Every structure is written in C-alpha cells, then in structure tokens.
C-alpha cells in the first residue's frame, strides 16, 4: 500500500461553523460572538443565523460581519437554511448548514424541498452540511436524500444539542452514508446560542493555505480538516497495511471502519498508537481519540481500495 497521510502537515485554523446571535435566536450580539470566540483562541467563526420567513426566530437576510475580519481572525458568510418538508420537526422545517454563501443567496421558497435547497447552496459555492441529525430524528431516507443532493458533511457532534437535550450525536447517520457510498465529512460544532453556556465545545481544525474565507471553504470541501472537542491530532498515516497515529495525550485511540469493525488502544497519556489492518482492507476507516476528560476528536474517513 502506498503511504497515505490522512492529516497533512501545515497550519491548522480552529473554527466554529455553526453558531447564532441576536440576529436570529441567539442571546449574544454578533459583535459579542466574534469577541468571545476570538478571546477563546479561535481563528474564525460563522454566524449561521436561521434564515427563513418566520421572524420569531429567523433572520431575514444573511448576516455579514466581514468588516470585523482581521489578519488573525475572520468570519465567514453562513446561514442555517430552512424550508418545509422535514419529518419529526415541530415546525416541519429542514435545517441545512451552509458556510461560504453569497450575501444575496435567496431564502427558500414555500415549495422548495430540502434536497433542492442543498443543491442550490452547493451550486452557489457553499460548503453544505447536515446539522444535528440526532436532535431532530433525521430519518435514514432523509439523510440519504441530502447526501445525494451534494451535502458535504454531517455533524458528528453538536455541542448545544449534547449539553441541553443529550441528542448531540451523528455517528449512526455518518456510518449509514459511508456504507451507502456517500463520502461525507465529519464535523463538530457548537450550534451556540449563548456562548457562556454552550460555546467552545466542538470545533473543526482546518488546514488551509491562509486565513481567508475562500481558503477555509476550499480546505473544507477538500476534507482537509479534523473535528474535535479537545484532543489534537499530530499525524495519521497509512502505510504497508498499518495505520500510525500521533496525537496529544489521550486515553484511547480507536480505529473505526466499515461493517462495525473497530480496534482500540488504551493507556494513560497515550501520544501514539498503531493498528495492523491485515490482508482484508476495509472500504473506509477513521480514527477517534478520546482524552482523560472523555472529550473526543475525529478524523474524516479515508477510503481504501481492496488491494495491498
């Protein structure tokens, strides 16, 4: 097997892709959101306000705070898009996260479907993902329809949903889509509404050429990032039928692959681990690390041919 680096060397930027302010249903002003994330050591954040005709909790335009951008901190034009047709949602609305939208992206029409909205946002140049699948009971058929329409990623962790209602996961949705051949990325986000309570719990570490919205979006689309709630990856490499991992100090390093295959290395203060794949190579695999506080981090999946 030719050596494959799942994580490349280079500069990584820490960012939150999913968050809200007083422009929709958040409690912090847009300026305060920016200040708090910058103060917490982030490099970028996204004011992904709810974007729909219901003025009770939604913004009526895409919020542009790019005049706050600087050499060391940026915002990216984003929105949490809504349209009718979602099953098991109290408002009957799809939630679709789109980062890197144009400022004039039109609100969904009354008859637009979730998959149509995903495709329109992708065609407009956005990085589009499926947020909080567990929070609002995303059906398998619904997840498949959004992935088929071009969604790039899925939230494996949504901090607000995790701490508020214990429905913050997305592993089952990601595994389904991967087994069905959809190479979606793995995201962790805050979905913050009041940062003192629900901020800085899940983020992405993006390897980008520079700290600009265009560069971050390009790297996201390429899958050149990992998701984390705390631990840090240093390197993950596949070579000669093995996977080698180096990372910050953790207690568990897990290799998860297709058909519920999994291997785990345990230890206190682990900073490296290796896994032997054997002769039966999986279709895909990802690495999860979990620290002493129980906080995980995830690589994106890497896909393998069944050849050595």
C-alpha positions in Angstrom: 0.0 0.0 0.0 1.3 3.4 -0.9 1.7 5.7 2.2 -1.3 7.9 2.7 -1.3 10.9 5.0 -4.8 11.3 6.5 -3.7 14.5 8.1 -1.2 16.7 6.3 1.5 18.9 7.9 0.8 22.6 7.8 -1.0 25.4 9.6 -4.4 24.5 11.1 -7.0 27.1 11.9 -9.6 26.5 14.6 -13.1 27.5 13.9 -16.8 27.1 14.7 -19.0 26.5 11.7 -22.4 26.7 13.4 -23.5 29.5 15.8 -26.2 32.1 16.3 -26.5 35.7 17.6 -29.3 38.1 18.4 -29.7 38.4 14.6 -31.8 35.2 14.9 -32.4 33.3 18.2 -29.1 33.7 20.0 -28.5 35.8 23.2 -25.2 37.4 22.3 -24.9 40.2 19.8 -22.9 39.5 16.6 -20.0 41.6 17.8 -20.0 39.8 21.2 -20.0 36.4 19.4 -16.9 37.5 17.5 -15.2 38.8 20.6 -15.8 35.7 22.7 -14.6 33.3 20.0 -11.5 35.4 19.4 -10.9 35.6 23.1 -11.2 31.8 23.3 -8.3 31.3 20.8 -10.4 30.6 17.7 -9.2 31.8 14.3 -12.7 32.0 12.7 -16.3 31.7 13.4 -19.6 31.6 11.4 -22.7 33.5 12.3 -25.0 30.9 10.7 -28.3 32.5 11.6 -31.6 30.8 11.0 -32.7 32.0 7.5 -36.4 31.7 6.9 -39.6 33.8 6.7 -40.6 33.1 10.4 -39.5 36.3 12.1 -40.0 34.7 15.5 -36.6 33.0 15.4 -35.1 33.7 12.0 -33.1 36.4 10.3 -34.5 37.8 7.1 -31.1 38.2 5.4 -27.6 36.6 5.6 -25.6 38.4 8.3 -22.4 39.9 7.0 -19.8 40.7 9.7 -16.8 40.6 7.4 -15.9 44.2 8.3 -14.7 42.7 11.6 -12.2 40.4 9.8 -8.5 40.9 10.5 -5.2 39.2 9.8 -5.7 36.9 12.8 -9.5 36.4 13.0 -12.3 36.1 10.4 -16.0 35.4 10.0 -17.4 33.5 7.0 -20.8 34.3 5.5 -23.1 31.5 6.6 -26.7 30.6 7.4 -28.8 27.8 8.7 -31.2 27.4 5.9 -34.8 26.3 6.3 -37.6 25.0 4.1 -40.7 22.9 4.5 -40.9 19.1 4.5 -38.8 17.7 7.4 -40.4 14.8 9.3 -40.3 14.8 13.1 -39.7 18.5 13.4 -42.1 20.7 15.4 -42.0 23.3 12.7 -41.8 20.9 9.8 -38.6 22.5 8.7 -35.3 21.2 7.3 -32.2 22.6 8.9 -29.3 22.8 6.5 -26.0 24.4 7.4 -24.3 26.4 4.6 -20.9 28.1 5.0 -19.5 30.4 2.4 -22.7 31.6 0.9 -23.0 34.7 -1.2 -24.6 37.5 0.6 -27.5 37.7 -1.8 -28.4 34.0 -1.6 -32.2 33.9 -1.8 -34.4 32.5 1.0 -36.1 29.2 0.3 -39.5 29.3 -1.4 -42.6 27.8 0.1 -42.4 24.8 -2.2 -38.6 24.2 -2.2 -37.5 20.8 -0.8 -34.6 20.0 1.4 -32.6 18.3 -1.3 -33.3 21.1 -3.7 -32.1 23.7 -1.1 -28.9 21.7 -0.6 -28.2 21.6 -4.3 -28.9 25.3 -4.7 -26.5 26.1 -1.9 -23.8 23.8 -3.2 -24.2 25.4 -6.7 -23.8 28.8 -5.1 -20.4 27.8 -3.8 -21.2 27.0 -0.2 -19.8 24.2 2.0 -23.1 22.4 2.9 -23.6 20.1 5.9 -26.3 18.2 7.8 -26.6 19.6 11.3 -27.8 17.8 14.5 -29.2 14.7 12.9 -29.9 13.1 16.3 -31.5 16.2 17.7 -34.4 16.2 15.3 -34.5 12.5 14.4 -33.2 12.6 10.9 -34.6 9.6 9.1 -32.3 7.4 7.0 -34.2 8.3 3.8 -33.9 12.0 4.6 -30.2 11.7 5.3 -29.7 9.8 2.0 -31.7 12.4 0.1 -29.5 15.3 1.3 -26.3 13.4 0.7 -27.4 12.5 -2.8 -28.1 16.2 -3.4 -24.5 17.0 -2.6 -24.2 17.7 1.1 -20.5 17.7 2.0 -20.6 16.8 5.7 -22.5 15.7 8.8 -22.2 16.9 12.4 -21.0 14.0 14.5 -21.1 16.4 17.5 -23.4 19.3 18.1 -22.5 20.9 21.5 -25.7 22.7 22.2 -27.8 19.6 21.5 -25.5 17.4 23.5 -25.5 19.5 26.7 -29.1 20.7 26.5 -31.0 17.6 25.5 -28.5 14.8 25.2 -29.1 14.4 21.5 -25.9 15.8 20.1 -24.6 12.8 18.0 -24.4 11.9 14.4 -22.3 8.7 14.2 -25.2 6.5 13.0 -26.0 8.9 10.2 -22.4 9.1 9.1 -21.9 5.3 9.2 -25.1 4.8 7.1 -24.0 7.4 4.5 -20.5 6.0 4.3 -21.8 2.4 3.9 -24.0 3.7 1.1 -21.0 5.2 -0.6 -21.5 8.9 0.3 -18.1 10.3 1.2 -19.4 12.9 3.6 -17.1 14.7 6.1 -17.2 14.6 9.9 -17.9 17.9 11.7 -18.0 19.0 15.3 -19.8 22.3 16.0 -21.2 24.4 18.9 -24.5 25.5 17.5 -24.0 28.2 20.1 -26.9 30.4 21.2 -25.4 31.8 24.4 -21.6 31.3 24.4 -21.1 31.5 28.2 -23.2 28.3 28.4 -22.9 26.5 25.0 -19.8 27.8 23.3 -16.3 26.2 22.7 -17.4 22.6 23.0 -16.9 21.4 19.4 -14.9 22.7 16.5 -13.0 22.0 13.3 -9.3 22.3 12.8 -8.8 23.3 9.1 -5.5 23.0 7.2 -5.8 26.0 4.8 -3.3 27.9 2.7 -4.3 31.2 4.5 -6.8 32.6 6.9 -9.3 33.8 4.4 -12.9 32.8 3.9 -12.1 31.4 0.4 -9.2 29.4 1.6 -11.1 27.9 4.6 -14.0 26.9 2.3 -11.7 25.3 -0.2 -10.0 23.3 2.5 -13.3 22.2 4.0 -14.5 21.0 0.6 -11.3 19.0 0.2 -11.8 17.4 3.6 -8.5 18.9 4.8 -9.6 19.1 8.5 -10.5 17.2 11.6 -13.2 17.6 14.2 -12.5 17.9 17.9 -14.0 18.6 21.4 -10.5 18.9 22.9 -7.7 16.5 21.8 -5.4 17.3 18.9 -4.1 15.1 16.1 -0.4 15.5 15.0 -0.3 12.9 12.2 -2.2 9.9 10.9 -0.5 7.8 8.2 -1.4 4.6 6.4 1.5 2.6 5.1 2.2 -1.1 4.4 -1.1 -2.3 5.8 -0.9 -0.3 9.1 -2.2 2.9 10.5 0.1 5.1 12.6 -1.4 7.8 14.9 0.4 10.6 16.8 -1.6 13.0 18.9 -1.9 15.0 22.2 -2.1 12.9 25.4 -5.2 10.7 25.3 -6.6 7.5 27.0 -8.0 5.8 23.9 -7.1 5.7 20.2 -9.8 3.9 18.1 -9.8 2.8 14.5 -13.4 2.6 13.3 -14.1 1.0 9.9 -16.9 -0.4 7.7 -19.1 -3.3 8.9 -18.8 -2.1 12.5 -15.1 -3.1 12.6 -13.2 -1.4 15.4 -9.9 -1.7 17.2 -8.9 0.3 20.3 -5.6 1.0 22.1 -5.9 2.0 25.8 -3.5 3.7 28.1 -2.8 6.7 30.2 -1.2 9.7 28.4 -1.1 7.9 25.0 0.6 10.1 22.4 0.9 7.4 19.7 -0.7 4.1 18.5 -0.5 1.8 15.6 -3.1 -0.6 14.0 -2.5 -3.6 11.7 -5.1 -3.7 9.0 -4.2 -7.2 8.0 -4.9 -8.5 4.5 -8.6 -7.7 4.5 -8.6 -4.0 3.9 -11.7 -2.0 4.9 -13.6 0.1 2.4 -13.2 3.1 4.7 -11.8 3.9 8.1 -11.5 6.8 10.5 -9.6 7.5 13.7 -11.1 8.7 17.0 -9.0 9.8 20.0 -10.5 10.3 23.5 -8.8 12.2 26.3 -8.9 11.7 30.1 -11.9 14.0 30.3 -13.9 11.9 27.8 -13.5 14.5 25.0 -13.2 13.0 21.5 -11.7 14.1 18.2 -12.3 12.5 14.8 -10.5 12.4 11.5 -12.5 12.4 8.3 -12.9 8.9 6.7 -10.3 7.7 4.4 -11.4 5.4 1.6 -9.3 2.4 0.5 -9.2 0.1 -2.5 -9.2 -3.6 -1.6 -5.6 -4.0 -2.8 -2.4 -4.1 -0.9 
